[in-house]
């Protein structure tokens, strides 16, 4: 069963661009990590000031291995060098119970949700 880790980071609106820049500069570091299944960086399109960093992993062990890796440390070095962009953060963890994706055919019927 896959897991999802969501880092909910409070970022003032005037620092959104810097937040995005920092993530763009470290893009790809996680892609080769064993057990990595996906990444999304989410910026609110309403009045909230909480950005979400969503990663999907094959297992908790795979996530922990990544979080203690040299690539993880290198990807977070800007935080140590330039200070944090966010004012607070919280790490949320979820088990994936169902996952649904579009069917990749021209005349696709609606896809079915399947247990993971």
HELIX and SHEET records of a PDB file:
HELIX    1   1 UNK A   13  UNK A   15  5                                   3    
HELIX    2   2 UNK A   16  UNK A   25  1                                  10    
HELIX    3   3 UNK A   60  UNK A   67  1                                   8    
HELIX    4   4 UNK A   70  UNK A   75  1                                   6    
HELIX    5   5 UNK A   77  UNK A   82  1                                   6    
SHEET    1   A 4 UNK A  36  UNK A  42  0                                        
SHEET    2   A 4 UNK A  50  UNK A  57 -1                                        
SHEET    3   A 4 UNK A   3  UNK A  10 -1                                        
SHEET    4   A 4 UNK A  88  UNK A  95 -1                                        
SHEET    1   B 2 UNK A  98  UNK A  99  0                                        
SHEET    2   B 2 UNK A 114  UNK A 115 -1                                        
END                                                                             
